[in-house]
Each structure stands twice: as C-alpha cells, then as structure tokens.
Amino acid sequence: FIVGFRKEQVTASLLNGKGEIHDVELNCAFLNDELTKITPFIELESVHVSKFSFHVSSWTNIRKAPIIVDVEHIKAVAVEPLRYKDRSRQQQIRQITRYELIELIRKGLLKPKGTPYNIFDRIVDNLTVEVSTCSLRYQTL
C-alpha cells in the first residue's frame, strides 16, 4: 500500500496501542484498481499522506474498545483516464445518480446474508476515522 517505505517513518508503541507513520506516498496502482469498481471517471496519479496514526484503547477488549485512526493531511492528484480521451466515447458514458452510487458502494461493502459476524466485523464497527484535511487536484486531458 505504501511506496518507498522506510523504518524512519514509523513511530510505534504497540503495548500502549499507538502508532504513527509520517510522510508516505500511497500505491496508486492498488488504489486505482479499487477506485475503478466505484467510478471509471478518475485515476489517481499521486497520493501523499503527511501523518497516519492509530490508537487502540484496549487490546484485551478489542471487540468492544474503540479504535481511532487519524489522518492529518492528504494531498492527491487525480487525472482523467486516457481511455476517456476520445470525445465520442465520453458521450457513451452514462452518468449515475447519487442513489445508484450509494447502492453500488453498499453492494461492495455488505456481505451476503448467512455470513457469520466475526471479530473483524466487530473491530470495524468500533472504528473511527478522522481526516483533518484533504486536497484533491483534478487534471483533465
């Protein structure tokens, strides 16, 4: 997920349930693979995160204890994918409604019925993610 990762970027105290990663570039190839499942209209060129930290309040009660993830500054550059450069193909792309987008996201995130509720599900239910600022620059072709 991280490009050019160095150990100097990490500060961790796992016994206290805290950790930080500073000044990282995210792997845009992986992010774009996931992003195309939601929308084919943008492609990430670069994503820089100034600080990513986590705090687990209780390792012994991880099923119920809150986990806080704090992302300080995200700076991203998105571009119009080359496959949409041809203007005649752009007219063939159907714009989806807000409701359709919510349904697409929901289908990707919800598990099929009958799947057991496990520890991972409990952890995600107690997860809080806070993002201080996000700067996105979009470049058309």
Buried (B, 14 or more C-beta within 10 A) or exposed (E): EBEEEEEEBEEEEEEEBBBBBBBBEBBBEEBBEEBEEEEEBBBBBBBBBBBBBBBBEEEEEBEEBEBBBBBBBBBBBBBBBEEBEEEEEEEEEEEEEEEEEEEBEEEEEEEEEEEEEEEEEEBEEBEEEEEEEEEEEEEEE
